[in-house]
Amino acid sequence: MELFKPMNIGDIQPNRVVSEVKPEHVKCLIIGSGPAGFTAAIYAARANLNPVLYEGLQPGGQLTTTTEVENFPGYPQGITGQALMDDLKVQAMRFGTDVRWGLATEADFSGPVHKITIDSEIVIEADTVIIATGATAQYLGIEDETKYAGSGVSACATCDGFFYRKKDVAVVGGGDTACEEAIYLAGLCRKVYMIVRRDALRASKVMQERAMKTPNIEILWKHQTKGLFGDGVVEGVTLIKNKGEADESVVNINVDGFFLAIGHQPNSQIFKQFIETDEVGYIKTISDSSKTNIEGVFACGDVMDHVYRQAVTAAGSGCKAAIDAERYLSEKNN
């Protein structure tokens, strides 16, 4: 007997929500639709928590901007980021997750029932809230970053470095993240240029030493990115050397990949009044769990992970959040 009818992403349409006079009450509200959010939804739905998931500003999360994903288990031939997120969405909805369009704009965790405002007008009251809002990579703001997105521009060396084996790449940044990314890429690529706008690195001493001692890393001191060039894909970067000084000059270097390593901004702003975060804004969780300092509120994915930032680790943390939410409700009702 067939338990479930096969579903395609085209067969499913998220529910459109209309404003209601009285706040809607749900058992489990999931905010965010990346690997963490949809995995949490799969587990929560199978535990009969009847989860409601709001997709947010970027349905599918950052992964939808990635062309090819080769390191997510279960896809031996690789898969596009958009197709992977479509699969996760179908799976979540197959078990009954109520997926909706909408952006969480306000949070109130002051009482026993947690309140989230969607699109500044719809209020949802939830017994449990799973925050899976992710983090946004910081970009330089040049037009070419958008032009070559997925065609040579990346904000994750661990995700995309494999595609640049034995090629030349550039990493922008001078902090620990930039050094870590450059060292990682140096193990794969022929040459790694570090583009540093100052005459010194901001990274910790140990990371500076590692980067400087890596033979195929070349640090371009006092260089700033002006633009990228290439026919459809990145073929090089145009730099300004010694900007504002008497010997200012324009430098072109040939590279196949351009990696941004100037930081991420966790999407936690609306929760900060109630939820503990670190100095950057990453949500703090208790011990090895997904629990926050507020009972019944859980966090998973890149909004609480500044170390790994991978789709598979985000998915794993989404699983933990759903299990923690189910156990919380079970204990509360006993």
Secondary structure by P-SEA (a helix, b strand, c coil): cccccccccccccccccccccbbbbbcbbbccccaaaaaaaaaaaaaccbbbbbbcccccccccccccccccccccccccaaaaaaaaaaaaaaaccbbbbbbbccccccccbbbbbccccbbbbbcbbbbcbbbbbbccccaaaaaacccccccccccccccccccccccccccaaaaaaaaaaaacccbbbbbbccccccccaaaaaaaaaccccccccccccccccccccccbbbbbccccccccbbbbbbbcbbbbccccccccccccccccccccccccccccccccccccccccccccccccccaaaaaaaaaaaaaaaaaaaaaaac
